[in-house]
Amino acid sequence: MTSQRALLLDVDGTLVDSTYVHVWTWVRALAEAGAPVPFVHVHRRIGKDGSTIVDELLDIAGVDDDEDRDRIAGRAKDLHGEYYAEQAGSLRILPGARELVRGAKERGWITVLATSAPPSEFSRARELLDIDEVVDAVTTGEDVDQAKPDPTIVAIALERSGVEAADAVMVGDATWDAIAATKLGIRSVAVRTGGIGDSELRDAGFAEIVDDAAAVLELLESGRL
């Protein structure tokens, strides 16, 4: 008898084209909070835990004083949330995202949206995707204190799927997705829609690298997953 399998799906940059919205809003927020940094340093950290992102970027900006760091970090986080909400109308579904989730469900896979985004951000993505009827479980930032590369959010997604790690596949766009999944013994597939290079994705532990969610569905249909 074949074991039931689960597809654990990152959302930002994997199903919804939000990576560069996050980049721009973090750059803008940090600059206004008093810690300007180049876009490249923000982009390389998208998908990582928000507090960790800010701490690392404050180091790059040269903010050393603890009191200044606390003040700037708090302000930047508030502004990022505000600016991201303003840009919600510009979000779009990535190629094949909806079809991937529906196709996985049709083929008997358990589907879990494994995100650590705040509920306010996730709600817009969920509305865009319009796939609630074929999603078995979700996670959000309310479920954890720390996001990827800490594996906790992926572990919760796995638990909610009801399958073993060997029967799950994580799909994501950032190196942190693979790092978190690998810690749990979960195979991972990368999509290039987050703008990260193949060598970095491969070094992070992704078993397969494809263009987008549509290509993940092709893998699933071919039996390679």
C-alpha positions as MATLAB code, in Angstrom:
seq = 'MTSQRALLLDVDGTLVDSTYVHVWTWVRALAEAGAPVPFVHVHRRIGKDGSTIVDELLDIAGVDDDEDRDRIAGRAKDLHGEYYAEQAGSLRILPGARELVRGAKERGWITVLATSAPPSEFSRARELLDIDEVVDAVTTGEDVDQAKPDPTIVAIALERSGVEAADAVMVGDATWDAIAATKLGIRSVAVRTGGIGDSELRDAGFAEIVDDAAAVLELLESGRL';
ca = [
       0.000    0.000    0.000;
       1.368    3.425   -0.972;
       1.838    5.908    1.863;
      -0.037    9.182    1.618;
       2.233   12.076    0.710;
       2.222   15.759    1.582;
       3.252   18.862   -0.330;
       4.411   21.622    2.025;
       4.270   24.900    0.127;
       5.970   28.152    0.967;
       3.802   31.087   -0.141;
       5.830   34.314   -0.566;
       7.941   34.062   -3.711;
       6.717   30.530   -4.381;
       2.986   30.881   -5.011;
       2.613   34.669   -4.794;
       4.942   37.190   -6.479;
       5.770   39.112   -3.315;
       9.550   38.820   -2.944;
      10.396   42.153   -4.493;
       7.518   43.870   -2.722;
       9.147   42.737    0.507;
      12.550   43.937   -0.703;
      11.283   47.399   -1.585;
       9.230   47.853    1.571;
      12.106   46.747    3.836;
      14.537   49.082    2.047;
      12.104   51.971    2.376;
      11.283   51.181    6.005;
      14.903   50.880    7.096;
      15.894   54.087    5.314;
      13.103   56.024    6.998;
      13.941   54.473   10.350;
      17.539   55.672   10.023;
      19.418   52.631    8.714;
      19.650   52.743    4.899;
      21.014   49.601    3.225;
      21.470   48.513   -0.425;
      18.716   46.471   -2.045;
      21.019   43.490   -2.574;
      21.487   42.900    1.146;
      17.747   42.880    1.718;
      16.988   40.602   -1.222;
      19.458   37.957   -0.053;
      17.602   37.736    3.280;
      13.966   37.647    2.180;
      12.221   34.571    3.526;
      14.275   34.636    6.692;
      12.896   35.400   10.150;
      11.943   39.114   10.257;
      13.804   39.940   13.464;
      16.908   38.203   12.140;
      16.644   40.157    8.881;
      16.547   43.451   10.751;
      19.404   42.523   13.111;
      21.658   41.552   10.220;
      20.772   44.659    8.214;
      21.446   46.925   11.182;
      24.922   45.381   11.351;
      25.410   46.198    7.673;
      24.146   49.747    8.241;
      26.692   50.147   11.047;
      24.203   50.698   13.871;
      26.107   49.609   16.988;
      24.417   51.310   19.914;
      21.896   48.957   21.580;
      19.382   51.710   22.264;
      19.553   52.909   18.655;
      19.186   49.335   17.388;
      16.053   48.727   19.447;
      14.499   52.008   18.355;
      15.324   51.578   14.664;
      14.321   47.909   14.608;
      10.920   48.614   16.120;
      10.275   51.508   13.777;
      11.436   49.580   10.697;
       9.180   46.622   11.483;
       6.163   48.890   11.935;
       6.890   50.754    8.694;
       7.470   47.548    6.746;
       4.065   46.254    7.796;
       2.457   49.556    6.842;
       4.160   49.820    3.459;
       3.570   46.163    2.598;
      -0.140   46.615    3.284;
      -0.147   49.629    0.965;
       1.320   47.467   -1.816;
      -1.095   44.553   -1.328;
      -2.992   45.505   -4.478;
       0.141   44.930   -6.590;
       0.536   41.284   -5.566;
      -0.008   38.663   -8.251;
      -0.160   34.872   -8.361;
       2.937   33.241   -9.820;
       2.650   30.964  -12.901;
       1.054   27.624  -12.087;
       0.567   28.330   -8.377;
      -3.133   27.613   -8.187;
      -2.861   24.721  -10.632;
      -0.080   23.112   -8.583;
      -2.148   22.988   -5.415;
      -5.252   21.770   -7.219;
      -3.250   19.223   -9.211;
      -1.558   17.858   -6.096;
      -4.894   17.467   -4.349;
      -6.414   15.703   -7.362;
      -3.562   13.211   -7.246;
      -4.129   12.418   -3.594;
      -1.472   14.598   -1.994;
      -2.124   16.367    1.294;
      -1.507   20.074    0.729;
      -0.219   22.479    3.394;
       0.563   26.187    2.995;
       3.663   26.425    5.182;
       4.246   30.129    5.740;
       5.387   32.165    8.714;
       3.941   35.389    7.313;
       1.834   37.468    9.693;
      -1.892   36.687    9.359;
      -2.534   40.142    7.887;
      -0.087   39.472    5.029;
      -1.140   35.858    4.567;
      -4.811   36.801    4.283;
      -4.145   38.772    1.083;
      -2.151   35.896   -0.423;
      -4.859   33.432    0.548;
      -7.504   35.610   -1.070;
      -5.491   35.849   -4.280;
      -4.855   32.119   -4.478;
      -8.510   31.171   -3.899;
      -7.667   27.539   -3.161;
      -9.028   27.015    0.364;
     -11.165   24.084   -0.746;
      -8.083   22.093   -1.800;
      -5.788   23.079    1.081;
      -5.708   20.675    4.018;
      -3.839   22.870    6.515;
      -1.992   26.171    6.882;
       0.548   27.759    9.185;
       1.194   31.455    9.866;
       3.531   33.596   11.909;
       1.187   33.176   14.865;
       2.344   29.575   15.168;
       6.002   30.352   15.899;
       8.295   32.854   17.587;
      11.012   32.432   14.963;
      10.718   31.802   11.238;
      12.994   29.973    8.775;
      15.773   28.906    8.688;
      14.597   27.732   12.106;
      12.697   24.535   11.204;
       9.802   24.965   13.643;
       7.263   26.280   11.133;
       8.052   23.427    8.727;
       7.802   20.939   11.597;
       4.340   22.301   12.438;
       3.305   22.048    8.777;
       4.549   18.456    8.707;
       2.653   17.622   11.894;
      -0.546   19.110   10.476;
      -0.126   17.081    7.305;
      -0.144   13.871    9.327;
       2.653   12.215    7.342;
       6.256   11.303    8.098;
       9.150   13.468    6.919;
      10.112   10.884    4.290;
       6.648   11.240    2.728;
       6.720   15.043    2.482;
       8.160   17.457   -0.073;
       8.850   21.116    0.701;
       8.533   23.610   -2.168;
      10.138   27.017   -1.709;
      12.036   29.843   -3.363;
      14.584   30.765   -0.692;
      17.622   28.961    0.676;
      16.009   29.083    4.116;
      13.223   26.757    2.931;
      15.711   24.023    2.073;
      17.779   24.560    5.208;
      14.708   24.228    7.419;
      13.385   21.203    5.536;
      16.736   19.414    5.520;
      16.992   19.705    9.313;
      13.814   17.625    9.475;
      14.778   15.097    6.814;
      12.306   16.513    4.275;
      13.185   16.609    0.585;
      12.858   20.064   -0.981;
      12.235   21.500   -4.444;
      13.217   25.062   -5.386;
      11.470   27.483   -7.693;
      13.476   30.328   -9.237;
      10.712   32.907   -8.752;
      12.392   34.340   -5.647;
      15.369   35.493   -7.708;
      18.014   33.333   -6.000;
      20.731   31.721   -8.120;
      20.860   28.000   -8.771;
      24.226   27.505   -7.065;
      22.958   29.016   -3.814;
      19.758   27.005   -3.984;
      21.681   23.799   -4.631;
      24.181   24.480   -1.848;
      21.279   25.062    0.554;
      20.086   21.508   -0.049;
      17.344   21.637   -2.679;
      17.055   18.310   -4.496;
      15.444   19.831   -7.604;
      15.450   23.354   -9.058;
      12.754   24.435  -11.531;
      11.462   27.700  -12.948;
       8.156   28.039  -11.143;
       5.133   26.318   -9.601;
       3.975   25.230  -13.062;
       7.212   23.280  -13.447;
       6.711   21.705  -10.008;
       3.357   20.404  -11.234;
       5.153   18.867  -14.224;
       7.483   17.070  -11.807;
       4.496   15.831   -9.872;
       2.698   14.655  -13.011;
       5.809   12.826  -14.221;
       6.115   10.945  -10.939;
       9.505   12.473  -10.079;
       8.134   13.705   -6.758;
];
